[in-house]
Amino acid sequence: MDARIVEFVEVLRQNGVRVSTSEVQDALRATAEVGVQDRALFRSVLRTTLVKRELDVETFRRAFDFFFSGAASTFEAIDASLAKQLEEEGYLEGDLLKMVIYQMNLLAPEMSPLAQALLAGDRARLAQIFRQASLQLDLGQLESPLQTGFFTRRLLAGAGMERARSDLKSLEDELKARGLQTEGVEIVSRHVAAAMRKIEEAARAEVKRQSEARIRRRTDSVTEKPLHLLTQAEVDQMEAAVRTMAEKLKSRMIRKQRSHRRGSLHAQRTLRRNMPWDGVPMVPVFRTRRPERPELVVLCDVSDSVRNASRMMLLFMHTLQSLFVRVRSFVFVSDVGEVTQFFKDLDVSEAIDAATAGRTVSMSANSNYGRALADFTRDHLGSITRRTTVMIIGDGRNNYNASNAWALKDLKRKAKRVLWICPEDRGNWGIGDSEMLTYEKHCTQAVVVTSVSDLARIAEQLVPV
């Protein structure tokens, strides 16, 4: 428990609460006296020893609720042992069921703790395993919820996920060697795979819970609130705010185009035309203006880690497509898929749902910016011209894959502008699996958009001219 309290103090410090070393020692001694059985008493002791200012009370309350909410509830989806599931569902019965249970009991002592807890459906043991793994992981480095995927994989590795996979595969092989029919092995394999998925989802939920305990910024305004913190109701409000901003941008663009319809003054023709009446009154002649049609290509990351930001930016993409004739829209996770036609044919909400529903790219893959950029450059570089503005929307977290910055360099060489919109604060660029510092070097401009207000402030800068 001492290590747990020390980690909690780090969370408080990350949230701006000043806690000295002597106060931590006081907290450790006090909690050792009262124990953890009485949650209210335990909480009061920590508040008394760690919080000095009234303005920090709310921060303490929020952090405590997240940090000590009980990790066992994270694994509530695992509600029964594998043997009990097989028995209740009736896929295996009689001697076959007995043989499977016997082999599980025989091999279990040699399996990893994670595999044993998973087979037994022991949520308390699973919570303990992941708690120990998280202490070794040092989640104090978790500075942004956008790092959830990376820390989830590290948490699973620390909990022994790879060995658990190997142990459960050995169980399936042993059942096959013992003469269990292929159909029976597939039933066991399917249940094991489902349990493993629940473990992965629980690990992600635990990292997200830890991340939320470390959030520094809070605001009541939806337009100022970070996108990754928005609830569904707030997402709806956010989309309304983006629509309002888009309409203002559209009307401003129309006024701007009207004011620039005429070209520059043509001095020779003006003098020649006004010679018959000696230039009184002077009638100016302007050059014929040939408006250049700007082209826009947008690539938007729609992976799970930037879900809310993706919805906002897809709405912005839909607006851009209504403003300009030559717009092509793409989404990516690891592969790239074009959604231009969705945005042309469907209502905005339907178009966004279609773009994020896995109809063009696999949503189960991990983000791979290097692969997406390389594939896009290989397949579409020929359509990029000197009039094209390429806009890339995403956090640049590449899961330690090859960055393939050469692809971005090729795009910049052919395009008029390459803009990058990142939904992560600049202070987190280059940390962990972030490649933003590398990608920024090959962009005309890289900007941070973490809220609707940020987008509104720079919207005119992003519109192609």
Secondary structure, DSSP 4 states (H G I P E B T S, - for coil): -HHHHHHHHHHHHHTT----HHHHHHHHHHHHHH-SSSHHHHHHHHHHHH--SGGGHHHHHHHHHHHTS-GGGGGTT--S-HHHHHHHHTSS-HHHHHHHHHHHHHHGGGS-HHHHHHHHT-HHHHHHHHHHHHHHHTGGG---GGGHHHHHHHHHHHHTHHHHHHHHHHHHHHHHHTT--HHHHHHHHHHHHHHHHHHHHHHHHHHHHHHHTT-----S-TTTS-GGG--HHHHHHHHHHHHHHHHHHHHHHHHHHHHT-S--B-HHHHHHHHGGGTTSS----BPPP-----EEEEEEE-SGGGHHHHHHHHHHHHHHHHH-SEEEEEEESSSEEE-HHHHHHS-HHHHHHHHTTTSSS-SSSPP-HHHHHHHHHHHHGGG--TTEEEEEES--B-TT----HHHHHHHHHHSSEEEEEESS-GGGTTSTTB-HHHHHTTSSEEEE--SHHHHHHHHHHHS--
